[in-house]
Amino acid sequence: MSEPAIVLRALERRFGAVAAVDGVDLTAAQGAFLVLLGPSGCGKTTILRMLAGLEAPTGGEIFLNGQLVASGARGIVVPPGRRGIGLVFQSYALWPHMTIRGNVEWPLKVAGWPAAKRRARVDEALSLLGIGVLADRYPGTVSGGQQQRVAIARMLGPEPKVLLFDEPLSNLDAKLRVEMRTELLRVHRLSGATSVYVTHDQVEAMTMATEVAVMRSGKVEQLGPPGAVLERPETAFVATFLGTPPGNLIPAHAVGGRYVFKGLDLGPARGGGADASLLYRPQDLRLGGPPRPGAIPAQLAEVSPLAGRVVVTVLVDGQRVSAVTDRLPEAEAGEPIQLELPSVPAAIFAADGRLLE
Amino acid sequence: MTASATGARAAAARPRAWQRPGRPPAWLGVSLLATLSLLVVLPLARLVLATFSQGTSVWEQVLASEIAENLLWRPLGASLVVGLTTAVLATALGATLAGLVVLTDLPGRRIIGTLATLPFIIPSFAIALAWDVVFRNERIGGHVGVIHGLGLPVPDWLAWGIVPVTAVLVIHYSSLAFGLVAAALASVNADLLEAAEVAGAGRARVLRGIALPLVSPALSAAALLVFAEAVSNFAVPALLGLPVRFHTLSTRLVGAIETGQTERGFALAVILIAVAAVLLWAGAGATSRRSFATIGGRGGRRKRLSLGRWRWPAFAVALAAGIVTTVVPSAALLLGSLYERPGSLDRGLTGHYWIGAADAAIAQGQPGIFRSDQFVSASVTTVALGLAVALAASVLGLLIGYLLSRDAGSRLASLVGQLSLMPILIPGIALGAAFIALFARPLGPVPALYGTFALLVIAGAAATLPFAAQSGRAAAAQVATELEEAATVAGARFPRRLGAIFLPLVSRGLVAGAVLVFVKMVRDLGLVILLVVPTTPLLSVVAFRYASENFVQFANAVTVVIVLASIAATLVAQRVQRATQPWGAS
């Protein structure tokens, strides 16, 4: 099927004077795992709620599998139950007065499935998530990870075409979170549905997404496969939001057609020669050695081991700069240390955050 | 293209304008607004209009004629003195007991706590009748009380008028203050008190400097509520004041309506409402600037303030207070229903007033209450009224609570919320008058309801509206919105969400609230006294009539039945509150 599963066209949601979602255009192909990534308040959850039909857009349109389900201008909002979607809430929202079987079965009752078919489908969904033995217990009596599985089984029951996830892993501990990531991807593949997943955790986004939409202030800053977004950020915000540790932006002055930072020449200026921010990746920086020309004096702030290497954070004029090195630095926290930048920055951004080619 | 996708296309082809996904449907708010207007706004408007039915002459009579002094000003003064004194003393008594029970290492805290809540379950006229059993003197003839019967003189000021009226009201309403202040104290974060102790403050300093300021909003709220209730109480001044011509606004109001001076009575009702409303508003304004910051996270186990050597003396005083306000009145009532000659045991005790057959020699030939047709039919009507009002209040409370929690911030919801609280400002007796004003004659398609059971139910629903709305709101707030949104996503529409998700989750809170409404109605006299006619007798009215006709043993016996029914229902409510649900969550 070539038709895209999800199309958002100039989608907008205003609360009074504030635009929580401010003209978003997005397309997701059939079977895609689209992650909406951004800091809290960026509008990602509002988009998810509009996809679910729990919120009405004030402008723009939403198409699911080619069907118009919401239009701000024409005042159309198709109710959630008729959109072929399923939603996993951040709090799971399991009905505490129904057993686990009851939770999974109730949406099927509402949809008018016959009893025999319903029972078979509930058993199927529960065993898919490996919680068949819990069927007759109440949600309040099982662990957080198991509740998470119930919520997913409940969503899968009516066989939705689009799966929506609202920060579903944020209430789990770190170890369980990693397990559930794998589990979610397995469910996504088995169902053959298209998924939209909201999170502020870029590691989740990078490991799960086929497409990432990085959002800020109600707008999509960049859309693309995780590798591409990480390698070729199109805005300064994306560059500093992604990566572990995220990229460093060095504010440079343009002097006589050259970028200058603390008296150091950082190369030729682009795009008319205004001040700009230069992106340096942590793995490209070098630390240590004696004070010398071409090195920036900095102060060691903190050191943390990561996957066999070391993330070293230093302060330059109060600004945090992170570097990834192979060995622990010789200096102690608070002591001076030399920072050396590579000769060419990874990218250059104008003052408004736009990429300068 | 699969079959289900074709179905989706059909659905999209006729999309419905559904502007408020997952929110309560608009008709809910509109129909609630209409219902509340009928219950609250219309009766009040009709009440005020009726006072102008003969131009301004009614108001001239009430405010400025030669009868104004006796009809309005003196009773108004008495009402204010009684109301304010009761508010101060009842709050002081209730708050002291609450502080001892909640904060200190007082022995027997459970017993003291139970004793302190009981007087509110016992109707105020029961305590008044008990006072009569103990303190009545020979001033107005008829029987005398126990003390006089022992040969000790009882001065008039102790037997009749403002002192006994205020004392009885203080006893009754101290338990209301106890409940409010104890709840506020229990929610004070224990860390705050311990921080004061760590800073080196003694226990008196901790109480005065930290605990008292923290619960001061609850204290003033309690005092205001007690004032509003006490100023409109009818039964107590009627039983202990009327025989010596001590009048309050409430007794004047009932007197005017019962003697056919209906418009005059309505004018007094309007004044009573105005007095209560002005005080509550002023009070709410004075306290609203302080926030209820006391409701914080509950710090674990609290170390109780040590009373030291005052432990047992404090216990003795608290226990004595509890016994005097609960056990003594109950015992006096029971005794008062059993002695053959009131005020003396010369002729011993008899069960005649309970179960005796009609005997021309006793009580003008009236049989014991269990053989009286009037008592039996009043019992049936009272229970039926309690159940009907409890049901009506639960339905209204559920829907109002739902609307207020799910549509918070909308203009319609806040209007409904304000209307539902309005009856707090309307004393029960004035509300009764307003319903007479509205339903004495046919109203549009509605026939004249005066004297019908239906009118009692409607008035009861209006009177218990604030309580029902508050408990409905509290219950609704405990149900997270996502639980309903999850049902919305499953395709369930409003009635189904309400029935399958919302109702089961709030049912326990609703049932407990309904039982308390039942108790309120069973022991109510002020609201129903004007609405009851002989064909719809109620137990409280039967007891009051017996008492006014000096058949004191019958009155006491009926009152004992009401007290027992109230206590039994309250115990049921407590059990429901504590009962665990199959899913184990609270």
HADDOCK unambig.tbl for C-alpha pairs under 7 A between the chains (distance, minus, plus):
assign (segid A and resid 52 and name CA) (segid B and resid 489 and name CA) 6.96 0.50 0.50
assign (segid A and resid 53 and name CA) (segid B and resid 21 and name CA) 6.51 0.50 0.50
assign (segid A and resid 54 and name CA) (segid B and resid 21 and name CA) 5.13 0.50 0.50
assign (segid A and resid 54 and name CA) (segid B and resid 22 and name CA) 5.85 0.50 0.50
assign (segid A and resid 55 and name CA) (segid B and resid 21 and name CA) 5.98 0.50 0.50
assign (segid A and resid 56 and name CA) (segid B and resid 19 and name CA) 6.39 0.50 0.50
assign (segid A and resid 56 and name CA) (segid B and resid 21 and name CA) 6.83 0.50 0.50
assign (segid A and resid 67 and name CA) (segid B and resid 9 and name CA) 6.02 0.50 0.50
assign (segid A and resid 67 and name CA) (segid B and resid 12 and name CA) 6.40 0.50 0.50
assign (segid A and resid 68 and name CA) (segid B and resid 12 and name CA) 6.32 0.50 0.50
assign (segid A and resid 69 and name CA) (segid B and resid 12 and name CA) 6.36 0.50 0.50
assign (segid A and resid 75 and name CA) (segid B and resid 17 and name CA) 5.85 0.50 0.50
assign (segid A and resid 76 and name CA) (segid B and resid 15 and name CA) 6.19 0.50 0.50
assign (segid A and resid 76 and name CA) (segid B and resid 16 and name CA) 6.36 0.50 0.50
assign (segid A and resid 76 and name CA) (segid B and resid 17 and name CA) 5.08 0.50 0.50
assign (segid A and resid 76 and name CA) (segid B and resid 18 and name CA) 6.83 0.50 0.50
assign (segid A and resid 77 and name CA) (segid B and resid 15 and name CA) 6.91 0.50 0.50
assign (segid A and resid 77 and name CA) (segid B and resid 16 and name CA) 6.57 0.50 0.50
assign (segid A and resid 77 and name CA) (segid B and resid 17 and name CA) 5.92 0.50 0.50
assign (segid A and resid 77 and name CA) (segid B and resid 18 and name CA) 5.39 0.50 0.50
assign (segid A and resid 77 and name CA) (segid B and resid 19 and name CA) 6.75 0.50 0.50
assign (segid A and resid 78 and name CA) (segid B and resid 12 and name CA) 6.94 0.50 0.50
assign (segid A and resid 78 and name CA) (segid B and resid 15 and name CA) 5.79 0.50 0.50
assign (segid A and resid 78 and name CA) (segid B and resid 16 and name CA) 6.37 0.50 0.50
assign (segid A and resid 79 and name CA) (segid B and resid 21 and name CA) 6.91 0.50 0.50
assign (segid A and resid 80 and name CA) (segid B and resid 488 and name CA) 6.47 0.50 0.50
assign (segid A and resid 80 and name CA) (segid B and resid 489 and name CA) 4.84 0.50 0.50
assign (segid A and resid 80 and name CA) (segid B and resid 491 and name CA) 5.99 0.50 0.50
assign (segid A and resid 81 and name CA) (segid B and resid 488 and name CA) 6.82 0.50 0.50
assign (segid A and resid 81 and name CA) (segid B and resid 489 and name CA) 5.38 0.50 0.50
assign (segid A and resid 81 and name CA) (segid B and resid 490 and name CA) 5.31 0.50 0.50
assign (segid A and resid 81 and name CA) (segid B and resid 491 and name CA) 3.40 0.50 0.50
assign (segid A and resid 82 and name CA) (segid B and resid 8 and name CA) 6.77 0.50 0.50
assign (segid A and resid 82 and name CA) (segid B and resid 11 and name CA) 6.97 0.50 0.50
assign (segid A and resid 82 and name CA) (segid B and resid 491 and name CA) 6.87 0.50 0.50
assign (segid A and resid 83 and name CA) (segid B and resid 8 and name CA) 6.80 0.50 0.50
assign (segid A and resid 86 and name CA) (segid B and resid 489 and name CA) 6.93 0.50 0.50
assign (segid A and resid 93 and name CA) (segid B and resid 482 and name CA) 5.40 0.50 0.50
assign (segid A and resid 93 and name CA) (segid B and resid 483 and name CA) 4.79 0.50 0.50
assign (segid A and resid 93 and name CA) (segid B and resid 486 and name CA) 6.50 0.50 0.50
assign (segid A and resid 94 and name CA) (segid B and resid 483 and name CA) 6.54 0.50 0.50
assign (segid A and resid 95 and name CA) (segid B and resid 483 and name CA) 6.15 0.50 0.50
assign (segid A and resid 96 and name CA) (segid B and resid 583 and name CA) 6.41 0.50 0.50
assign (segid A and resid 97 and name CA) (segid B and resid 505 and name CA) 6.84 0.50 0.50
assign (segid A and resid 97 and name CA) (segid B and resid 583 and name CA) 5.74 0.50 0.50
assign (segid A and resid 107 and name CA) (segid B and resid 490 and name CA) 4.85 0.50 0.50
assign (segid A and resid 110 and name CA) (segid B and resid 490 and name CA) 6.91 0.50 0.50
assign (segid A and resid 110 and name CA) (segid B and resid 491 and name CA) 6.50 0.50 0.50
assign (segid A and resid 110 and name CA) (segid B and resid 492 and name CA) 6.07 0.50 0.50
assign (segid A and resid 111 and name CA) (segid B and resid 491 and name CA) 6.92 0.50 0.50
assign (segid A and resid 138 and name CA) (segid B and resid 583 and name CA) 5.54 0.50 0.50
assign (segid A and resid 140 and name CA) (segid B and resid 583 and name CA) 6.64 0.50 0.50
assign (segid A and resid 140 and name CA) (segid B and resid 585 and name CA) 6.76 0.50 0.50
